[in-house]
Amino acid sequence: MDGDGDLSAFLAYLRANRGLSGNTVKAYGTDVRECLHALASRGIADLRQVTTDDLRGWMAFETRDHARSSMARKVVSVRSFFAWAHEHGRIEADPAAVLMTPKLPDTLPSVLTEAQAERLMDRVDDDASLHAASSQRYETRHDEMPRLDSAHRGEEMSQRDEIVALRDAAMLELLYATGIRVSELVGLNVDDVNLKGGFLRCQVGTKRPRYIPMYPAAVRHLSNYIKRARPG
């Protein structure tokens, strides 16, 4: 099916008008592309030839190998694509308008208990403190002995291990302190953090940024990580 041009235009529309993250737009593209290829394998050569029955057949086929949550996402992607195509005059009618999203069970996500959360935070605190102390001892000896052989250096925590420990502690403290999503956390830049003011700026896509306060422990862990991993 010759739908690559329509799909590219649809994805460009999502990036420009919906404020979606790059990963979300990529997921939309993957879902729609797989659907169009499946329809093409059944002899449908043009987007205007697609019927509701064709899409229901695609759903029935895909349901055999995918969980309900995956199918729900795929149906939303395909339905959005055909709605866009109809609104922009690419097709005369929207064959996906009546597609029903698979119903997902109402289950609550598993969460850590208070005791488990405390143990997790204590563990990363201990690791970060151990690495910091190890690094300080090494730097003191390094001043006395400029050339330290690799075997002696191996007795101490490596610099990379220390940075990873400080990073993990900072990430967990930020998640606990602010309630931001993991995707928002990994998208933060150093410029988004105001250590003196004790807050961070969080922005997704074209949405207005949110300014989120941090408590002192999170500021301290983040400051330690930045000073050690990103000096200067």
HELIX and SHEET records of a PDB file:
HELIX    1   1 ASP A    4  ASN A   17  1                                  14    
HELIX    2   2 GLY A   22  SER A   41  1                                  20    
HELIX    3   3 LEU A   47  GLN A   49  5                                   3    
HELIX    4   4 THR A   52  THR A   63  1                                  12    
HELIX    5   5 ARG A   68  GLU A   87  1                                  20    
HELIX    6   6 GLU A  114  GLU A  144  1                                  31    
HELIX    7   7 SER A  150  ARG A  153  1                                   4    
HELIX    8   8 GLN A  159  THR A  178  1                                  20    
HELIX    9   9 VAL A  182  VAL A  186  1                                   5    
HELIX   10  10 VAL A  190  ASP A  192  5                                   3    
HELIX   11  11 PRO A  216  ALA A  229  1                                  14    
SHEET    1   A 3 VAL A 193  ASN A 194  0                                        
SHEET    2   A 3 PHE A 199  CYS A 202 -1                                        
SHEET    3   A 3 ARG A 210  PRO A 213 -1                                        
END                                                                             
